[in-house]
Amino acid sequence: MRRGVKVEQVHWATEAARRHGIQVGMFLMWGYDGEELQDIQATIEMVKKCNPDTFLTTVSYPIMNTEYFRKVSGLVTLNGSWAESTDRDYSIAKRLPKAYYEHADRWLKNEVAAHRLQKQDPAGSAELQRDADIAHAALLRWSSAEDVHCTEIHP
């Protein structure tokens, strides 16, 4: 999103909020142009390190009159009538398919849950980590495929 926030600032803000008794939530977006598997891995590592109380994900979507919309405007189509649609109804050509982001979500959620359970329930943690590894392997297959793009946008 180009908000200009560094990972170190996120870590600092998370710890500062906790010190003051404030719950931490993160809203994460997949699917920005140029995102690679390493970016998803870095996001997972950040969430594990920050350990927010809650986190949510979505696939990025263009909002009119934003830098992102202008950047992808040549690739954007609206599914449905303008009067009955929202920003989330846009499709972006060459976007990876819905299933790709579902695997990213499963990888994130299972790996973070496994990390949180490591000390108190090693067996449960191992099971969650296996599920995370399966999702990660699915993403690796998507990443190595020749033509994996479609116009699906919703996670």
TIVOKE-609942 format. One record per residue (C-alpha): residue in one letter; x, y, z. Coordinates in steps of 0.25 Angstrom, whole numbers. Example, Ala and Ser with C-alpha at 12.3 -4.5 7.8 and 13.67 -1.06 7.14 Angstrom:
% residues 2
<drenba type="A" xx="49" yy="-18" zz="31"/>
<drenba type="S" xx="55" yy="-4" zz="29"/>
% end
This chain:
% residues 155
<drenba type="M" xx="0" yy="0" zz="0"/>
<drenba type="R" xx="12" yy="9" zz="1"/>
<drenba type="R" xx="9" yy="15" zz="14"/>
<drenba type="G" xx="23" yy="17" zz="17"/>
<drenba type="V" xx="23" yy="9" zz="30"/>
<drenba type="K" xx="35" yy="0" zz="33"/>
<drenba type="V" xx="34" yy="-14" zz="39"/>
<drenba type="E" xx="42" yy="-9" zz="51"/>
<drenba type="Q" xx="32" yy="2" zz="54"/>
<drenba type="V" xx="21" yy="-9" zz="54"/>
<drenba type="H" xx="29" yy="-17" zz="64"/>
<drenba type="W" xx="31" yy="-4" zz="73"/>
<drenba type="A" xx="16" yy="0" zz="72"/>
<drenba type="T" xx="11" yy="-14" zz="75"/>
<drenba type="E" xx="20" yy="-15" zz="88"/>
<drenba type="A" xx="16" yy="0" zz="92"/>
<drenba type="A" xx="2" yy="-4" zz="91"/>
<drenba type="R" xx="3" yy="-16" zz="99"/>
<drenba type="R" xx="11" yy="-9" zz="110"/>
<drenba type="H" xx="-1" yy="1" zz="111"/>
<drenba type="G" xx="-11" yy="-11" zz="112"/>
<drenba type="I" xx="-16" yy="-8" zz="97"/>
<drenba type="Q" xx="-20" yy="-20" zz="89"/>
<drenba type="V" xx="-13" yy="-21" zz="76"/>
<drenba type="G" xx="-20" yy="-25" zz="63"/>
<drenba type="M" xx="-14" yy="-26" zz="49"/>
<drenba type="F" xx="-21" yy="-25" zz="35"/>
<drenba type="L" xx="-13" yy="-31" zz="25"/>
<drenba type="M" xx="-15" yy="-30" zz="10"/>
<drenba type="W" xx="-10" yy="-40" zz="-1"/>
<drenba type="G" xx="-9" yy="-38" zz="-16"/>
<drenba type="Y" xx="-2" yy="-25" zz="-18"/>
<drenba type="D" xx="5" yy="-25" zz="-32"/>
<drenba type="G" xx="19" yy="-30" zz="-30"/>
<drenba type="E" xx="16" yy="-39" zz="-18"/>
<drenba type="E" xx="24" yy="-51" zz="-17"/>
<drenba type="L" xx="24" yy="-64" zz="-9"/>
<drenba type="Q" xx="36" yy="-58" zz="0"/>
<drenba type="D" xx="27" yy="-46" zz="3"/>
<drenba type="I" xx="16" yy="-55" zz="9"/>
<drenba type="Q" xx="27" yy="-63" zz="17"/>
<drenba type="A" xx="32" yy="-49" zz="22"/>
<drenba type="T" xx="18" yy="-45" zz="26"/>
<drenba type="I" xx="16" yy="-59" zz="33"/>
<drenba type="E" xx="29" yy="-56" zz="41"/>
<drenba type="M" xx="25" yy="-42" zz="45"/>
<drenba type="V" xx="11" yy="-47" zz="50"/>
<drenba type="K" xx="18" yy="-58" zz="58"/>
<drenba type="K" xx="28" yy="-48" zz="64"/>
<drenba type="C" xx="18" yy="-37" zz="67"/>
<drenba type="N" xx="7" yy="-48" zz="72"/>
<drenba type="P" xx="-5" yy="-39" zz="70"/>
<drenba type="D" xx="-17" yy="-42" zz="78"/>
<drenba type="T" xx="-25" yy="-43" zz="65"/>
<drenba type="F" xx="-21" yy="-42" zz="50"/>
<drenba type="L" xx="-30" yy="-42" zz="38"/>
<drenba type="T" xx="-27" yy="-44" zz="23"/>
<drenba type="T" xx="-33" yy="-39" zz="10"/>
<drenba type="V" xx="-28" yy="-38" zz="-5"/>
<drenba type="S" xx="-25" yy="-24" zz="-9"/>
<drenba type="Y" xx="-35" yy="-17" zz="-17"/>
<drenba type="P" xx="-35" yy="-4" zz="-25"/>
<drenba type="I" xx="-42" yy="8" zz="-19"/>
<drenba type="M" xx="-45" yy="19" zz="-28"/>
<drenba type="N" xx="-36" yy="31" zz="-28"/>
<drenba type="T" xx="-25" yy="24" zz="-21"/>
<drenba type="E" xx="-11" yy="22" zz="-26"/>
<drenba type="Y" xx="-13" yy="7" zz="-26"/>
<drenba type="F" xx="-26" yy="9" zz="-35"/>
<drenba type="R" xx="-18" yy="18" zz="-44"/>
<drenba type="K" xx="-7" yy="8" zz="-45"/>
<drenba type="V" xx="-16" yy="-4" zz="-49"/>
<drenba type="S" xx="-27" yy="4" zz="-56"/>
<drenba type="G" xx="-23" yy="-3" zz="-70"/>
<drenba type="L" xx="-25" yy="-16" zz="-63"/>
<drenba type="V" xx="-38" yy="-14" zz="-56"/>
<drenba type="T" xx="-52" yy="-18" zz="-60"/>
<drenba type="L" xx="-64" yy="-17" zz="-52"/>
<drenba type="N" xx="-73" yy="-29" zz="-51"/>
<drenba type="G" xx="-87" yy="-25" zz="-51"/>
<drenba type="S" xx="-94" yy="-12" zz="-52"/>
<drenba type="W" xx="-88" yy="1" zz="-47"/>
<drenba type="A" xx="-100" yy="4" zz="-39"/>
<drenba type="E" xx="-100" yy="-9" zz="-31"/>
<drenba type="S" xx="-85" yy="-11" zz="-30"/>
<drenba type="T" xx="-75" yy="-7" zz="-19"/>
<drenba type="D" xx="-60" yy="-6" zz="-20"/>
<drenba type="R" xx="-59" yy="-21" zz="-16"/>
<drenba type="D" xx="-66" yy="-25" zz="-29"/>
<drenba type="Y" xx="-54" yy="-21" zz="-38"/>
<drenba type="S" xx="-46" yy="-31" zz="-45"/>
<drenba type="I" xx="-31" yy="-29" zz="-48"/>
<drenba type="A" xx="-26" yy="-36" zz="-60"/>
<drenba type="K" xx="-13" yy="-45" zz="-57"/>
<drenba type="R" xx="-17" yy="-46" zz="-43"/>
<drenba type="L" xx="-14" yy="-60" zz="-37"/>
<drenba type="P" xx="-27" yy="-68" zz="-34"/>
<drenba type="K" xx="-35" yy="-68" zz="-22"/>
<drenba type="A" xx="-29" yy="-82" zz="-18"/>
<drenba type="Y" xx="-15" yy="-76" zz="-17"/>
<drenba type="Y" xx="-20" yy="-66" zz="-6"/>
<drenba type="E" xx="-28" yy="-77" zz="1"/>
<drenba type="H" xx="-15" yy="-85" zz="2"/>
<drenba type="A" xx="-7" yy="-72" zz="7"/>
<drenba type="D" xx="-18" yy="-70" zz="18"/>
<drenba type="R" xx="-17" yy="-85" zz="22"/>
<drenba type="W" xx="-2" yy="-84" zz="23"/>
<drenba type="L" xx="-2" yy="-71" zz="31"/>
<drenba type="K" xx="-13" yy="-76" zz="41"/>
<drenba type="N" xx="-7" yy="-90" zz="43"/>
<drenba type="E" xx="7" yy="-85" zz="44"/>
<drenba type="V" xx="4" yy="-74" zz="54"/>
<drenba type="A" xx="-5" yy="-84" zz="62"/>
<drenba type="A" xx="6" yy="-94" zz="62"/>
<drenba type="H" xx="16" yy="-84" zz="67"/>
<drenba type="R" xx="6" yy="-80" zz="78"/>
<drenba type="L" xx="4" yy="-94" zz="83"/>
<drenba type="Q" xx="19" yy="-99" zz="82"/>
<drenba type="K" xx="21" yy="-99" zz="97"/>
<drenba type="Q" xx="8" yy="-103" zz="103"/>
<drenba type="D" xx="4" yy="-113" zz="93"/>
<drenba type="P" xx="15" yy="-118" zz="84"/>
<drenba type="A" xx="6" yy="-129" zz="78"/>
<drenba type="G" xx="-4" yy="-119" zz="74"/>
<drenba type="S" xx="6" yy="-110" zz="69"/>
<drenba type="A" xx="12" yy="-120" zz="60"/>
<drenba type="E" xx="-1" yy="-123" zz="54"/>
<drenba type="L" xx="-4" yy="-109" zz="51"/>
<drenba type="Q" xx="10" yy="-108" zz="45"/>
<drenba type="R" xx="7" yy="-119" zz="36"/>
<drenba type="D" xx="-5" yy="-112" zz="31"/>
<drenba type="A" xx="3" yy="-99" zz="29"/>
<drenba type="D" xx="14" yy="-107" zz="21"/>
<drenba type="I" xx="3" yy="-113" zz="12"/>
<drenba type="A" xx="-3" yy="-99" zz="9"/>
<drenba type="H" xx="12" yy="-94" zz="7"/>
<drenba type="A" xx="14" yy="-106" zz="-3"/>
<drenba type="A" xx="2" yy="-102" zz="-10"/>
<drenba type="L" xx="7" yy="-88" zz="-12"/>
<drenba type="L" xx="20" yy="-93" zz="-17"/>
<drenba type="R" xx="13" yy="-101" zz="-28"/>
<drenba type="W" xx="5" yy="-89" zz="-32"/>
<drenba type="S" xx="18" yy="-81" zz="-32"/>
<drenba type="S" xx="24" yy="-91" zz="-41"/>
<drenba type="A" xx="13" yy="-92" zz="-51"/>
<drenba type="E" xx="14" yy="-86" zz="-65"/>
<drenba type="D" xx="0" yy="-79" zz="-66"/>
<drenba type="V" xx="-7" yy="-77" zz="-52"/>
<drenba type="H" xx="-13" yy="-64" zz="-54"/>
<drenba type="C" xx="-28" yy="-61" zz="-55"/>
<drenba type="T" xx="-38" yy="-50" zz="-52"/>
<drenba type="E" xx="-43" yy="-55" zz="-39"/>
<drenba type="I" xx="-41" yy="-45" zz="-28"/>
<drenba type="H" xx="-48" yy="-49" zz="-15"/>
<drenba type="P" xx="-41" yy="-58" zz="-5"/>
% end
